[in-house]
Amino acid sequence: MNVILLILKWVFSIVGLGMLVMAVSSYKSDSEFLKGAASVVGVVEGFKTRVSEGVVYYQPVIKFAADSGEHSFVSSVGSNPAAYKKGESVNVLYKVHAPEEAKIDSFFSLWGDVVVEVLLGVVFFSIGAAMFLMGLLKRRKKAALMRRGASLCATITSVERNARFSVNGRHPYVITCEWTNPETYALHRFESEHIWFDPTVYVTQDKINVFVKPGNLKVYYVDISFLPPSAS
C-alpha cells in the first residue's frame, strides 16, 4: 500500500506540473496569435454538436470575410445551451496570412485552454505536494517524539482493522494499547499508525513503547519499529 501511495504522490505531482507547463505553452501560443491577428465581424451560420458524458455541446460555426475571400471555422468552445443564435454577429480574430486559424473574440475562446490547464495543474500539483508534505511532517513528528518525547511502556490490548478509514475498499490494521498513569491512575488509550498488512504474527510481546509529548499525552507515537519496513 505504501508503494501505491508513493506512486500516487508522484503521479499527481507530475501530472499537475505537466498541466502547468502546458498552460505556459498555451499562453505563449495565444499571445503570439493575438499579436498578428486581424479583427472582423463574422456570422454564426450553424452549429457542430459534440457529446460528452451524455451532454450535448453546441460549437458555433462562424463564417467571415477576409482579404483572401470568405472563410468559416468551428469554435473550439462549445456550450449547453448554445452561447449564440444562428445569424448572430460575432467579433472574429484571425491570422492575416492563415485565415483558417481564427477564433471568436471572447475571453474563454482566447484564454479558455489556459484557464482550464492552470486550474487542473494547480489542483493535481497541490494534491501531490500535500501528500508529500503530510508524509514529511509525519516523519518529522515521529523523529521528534522518539528523540525528545517521554517513553511509556503500554500494554497491548488488540490488533484490529480500522473500520473508520479505507483506501480502495481496504481497511488498515492498528495496534491499540493502554497505559495507566501511576500518579493519577487515569487510563490512557493509544493507537498506532496505519499498518497495511495483518501484523498479528509479529506481535509476540505484551508491552509496547509509546513516545509522548511531555505535558500532552494526545501527541504520541506508538513504536512499531519491530514490524517489517512496509508497515510504516
Helices and strands as residue ranges (DSSP letters): H 2-35, E 37-52, E 55-66, E 69-74, E 89-95, E 98-104, H 107-148, E 150-161, E 173-180, E 187-191, G 200-202, E 207-213, E 216-222, G 229-231
